[in-house]
Amino acid sequence: MPAKPTNVITKSLSTVTAVVREASYLQITPVPNSFGIRIPPFGTIAIIVSYLAFILALEFINNDVPGAQHYQSLGLRAGWLAAGHVPLIILLSGKNNLIGLLCGVSYERLLVYHRWVARGMLLLATLHFSFQSHGWNLYGLMQLEWTTDTCPPTGMAAYAILLWMNLTTLAPFRSMSYEFFIIQHVITYFGFIIALSMHLWGTTSPWSAIWVFVGVGIYLFLRFARTARYVFNNVRPARATLEALEGGATKVRVSSRQIKKWAPGSHVLLSIPKFGLIQSHPATIMSTPASHDGDLVFILRAFKGFTRRILKAAAPSSPSVVLVAKDNGAAVQTFTALIDGPYGASHSDFACFNTVVLIAGGTGVTFTLSNLLDLSHRAASQKLPLREVRFIWLIKKKALLLWAAEELRFAFETLQKAGIETKITICVTCDDTMVDPVDAQEAIGCQCASGRCCCIDGRSDNKDSCDDISPVDGQGEKSLSKGAVDNPVLQCAVLQSGRPCFDDLFRDVVCQAGGETAVAVCGPLGLSVSVRSAVVKISDELAVHKGTGAQGMYLHVESFR
């Protein structure tokens, strides 16, 4: 049956859900040269603003003590609230955190709240110091406090470390050297805990340090759990094979005897000691437990450090060389691999929707392809509500299609056999050898004010991605298949030059869907912002779940840096 509400209660809930989604999905396009600073989606901003309003309400409501104790009361409450933040900050920081377990949210999605709760603690610590100092100053007690009490100097030490930790978590500092950031962050964390314990222990209520002890206990428990899991995963180390791909990428295939189950879209921290003894790299698992003989498969684009080193090691073993080696019975070189994870997969079950649209940019295909493979395997063994799947992959060169051609062919054939309509579109954005620029404009049916269509950003300055393209002969790009070219590598897919118009795509999908539509996107920030804006626009334009008959749109964004 189609995945759609059928009674008054479910329809009402769907309407509320649609309104909340439209308000929370939007995200502001990043400004060029913004030093890595990114504004979160509106939904995240709403939660952060609510949190800040909540702690300020706790600080000031019913705390207007008259007389000499007015500022002392304000300062003491701010200090108590700040100390109470320690356990929450630690809970939001761990990869195996309890909040994520209870809410079904992956740890990386909680990191933004970890940073903002730490900033909230800094705000409260600032209020604590300011009110206390102002109260002492009013009665001429400042010098006496600093000379006779141990609280001010230990408090300033804790405050200085807290300030440093907050400053270094800003995007420009993190992007300079993430490895250095992590090391210094852990070291300064222990320094902060020691300084804060000394500060609280020197007060008239030394038992207030219990918040620090609770936080330390949570940290040790989470660290023990993660270490135990890591030891179990690597008690029999996995073996990794490397294969160089077009476009400076490496396909890593890891055979692990310990890890046999993971959810689609999960990721691990992958370490190959030969290329970095203490380095681990986050990598999304492209495969599923039912595919690739149960191996974990990754595609890593080479930048610097670990990814550059594994590409150099894989370079001599091109796919043709590997095949010859296997045919001749020669051993393929493998490397010891250590795995921390799997983590992630906090999205809804895509099999529960009527229509699924999977959009990827570059190596973001590892996330969308793992979900596509999962849907195909499940559709082959059971009846699903799913009726249509659209898979869109944006790549710069058509040669990059070889990264996942076999997997896409298998998923397409399996879904088609299960009666699920499947459309695969490969959008090649910057390949001069694919088609002549003039022919491409005529084939697609558009003219670009800035030249070629294929290199235009799909969304600029929050305008529609289609607005930069003026139709030829009154016919715009009505579907993704228009302007398609021959694709001998993957005949089940439509290969086209240029970026898709997401507004037209989603409008077409929602109008045809018999139930809710799920949209998942993984790729650069610009791509995810374009998809977010298009989803919100079409959801509002078609008034989904608001009496028009149009069914809702669920959006999941998986981002990478």
Beta strands, then each sheet from edge to edge (+ up, - down):
strand 1: 238-245
strand 2: 249-255
strand 3: 266-271
strand 4: 281-284
strand 5: 296-301
strand 6: 335-344
strand 7: 355-361
strand 8: 388-395
strand 9: 421-428
strand 10: 446-448
strand 11: 469-471
strand 12: 484-485
strand 13: 493-497
strand 14: 517-523
strand 15: 553-559
sheet 1: 4+ 3- 6+ 1- 2+ 5-
sheet 2: 12+ 13- 9- 8- 7- 14- 15-
sheet 3: 10+ 11-
end
